[in-house]
Amino acid sequence: MGGHAHWPKGMEVYGGKPVFYGTGNFLFDQYWSEETSTGIFAEITLYEDRVIQARPVPFIILDQAQPNFLLPRAGENRALNRIYAASLGPEFEAYKAARGRG
């Protein structure tokens, strides 16, 4: 996990392990802009000492520092698009190219 970013940054797989460069503010009161009120929760599944799956779960800060997980129709896709656009690696290049941003 990266440190100190007040909004979600990109991610990549490095050495076979997921790297999240910024997850945003999970419990913080910077809700005056979309960038500082939107973040990701890193859901990571482990088996023994290996990472089996890692995925970003987007949320938004509402009601005085209360995180609320986003659903696709409630802004999840917009939050994930920003994260994927800043992400490194061939998995994300293919994603960007399919959406005309490659």
C-alpha positions in Angstrom: 0.0 0.0 0.0 1.2 3.5 -0.8 1.1 6.2 1.8 -0.4 9.6 2.2 -2.4 9.9 -1.0 -5.7 11.6 -0.2 -7.4 10.0 -3.2 -7.0 6.7 -5.0 -4.0 6.3 -7.2 -3.0 3.5 -9.7 -2.1 -0.1 -9.0 0.0 -2.7 -10.6 1.3 -6.3 -10.1 5.0 -6.2 -9.2 6.9 -9.4 -8.6 3.7 -11.3 -8.6 2.2 -9.2 -5.8 -0.4 -6.4 -6.0 0.7 -2.8 -5.3 -1.9 -0.2 -4.5 -0.2 3.2 -4.8 -2.9 5.1 -2.9 -6.2 4.1 -1.5 -7.5 7.5 -0.4 -9.1 8.6 2.8 -11.1 5.8 4.5 -12.0 7.6 7.7 -11.3 11.3 7.1 -13.3 14.4 6.8 -12.0 15.7 3.4 -15.4 15.4 1.7 -15.4 18.7 -0.1 -14.3 17.3 -3.5 -14.9 14.0 -5.4 -11.2 13.3 -5.4 -10.8 13.5 -1.6 -14.1 11.8 -0.8 -13.7 8.8 -3.1 -11.3 6.0 -2.2 -10.8 2.3 -2.6 -10.7 -0.6 -0.1 -8.2 -3.2 -1.1 -10.0 -6.6 -0.8 -7.2 -9.2 -0.8 -7.7 -13.0 -0.6 -4.8 -14.9 0.8 -4.0 -18.6 0.8 -1.2 -19.5 3.2 1.5 -17.0 2.3 0.3 -16.2 -1.3 -2.1 -13.6 -2.6 -4.8 -15.3 -4.6 -6.9 -12.3 -5.6 -6.8 -8.6 -5.1 -9.4 -6.1 -6.2 -10.2 -2.5 -5.5 -13.6 -1.9 -3.9 -14.5 1.8 -4.3 -16.3 3.9 -1.7 -17.3 7.5 -1.1 -17.2 9.4 2.2 -20.6 10.8 3.1 -22.3 12.1 6.3 -19.3 13.5 8.2 -16.6 10.9 7.5 -18.8 7.8 6.9 -17.4 5.5 4.2 -20.1 4.0 1.9 -19.2 1.3 -0.7 -20.2 2.2 -4.2 -22.3 0.1 -6.5 -22.0 0.3 -10.3 -25.0 2.6 -10.8 -23.9 4.8 -7.9 -20.5 5.8 -9.3 -18.4 2.7 -8.9 -17.5 2.6 -12.6 -16.3 6.2 -12.6 -14.1 5.6 -9.5 -12.6 2.5 -11.0 -12.0 4.2 -14.4 -9.8 6.8 -12.7 -7.9 4.1 -10.8 -7.4 1.9 -13.9 -6.3 5.0 -16.0 -3.5 5.6 -13.5 -2.5 1.9 -13.2 0.6 0.3 -14.7 0.9 -3.0 -16.5 -0.4 -4.9 -19.5 -3.7 -5.8 -17.8 -4.5 -2.1 -17.6 -3.2 -1.2 -21.0 -5.6 -3.6 -22.6 -8.4 -2.0 -20.5 -7.5 1.5 -21.6 -7.2 0.5 -25.3 -10.6 -1.1 -25.3 -12.0 2.2 -24.1 -10.1 4.3 -26.5 -7.5 5.6 -24.0 -4.5 3.4 -25.0 
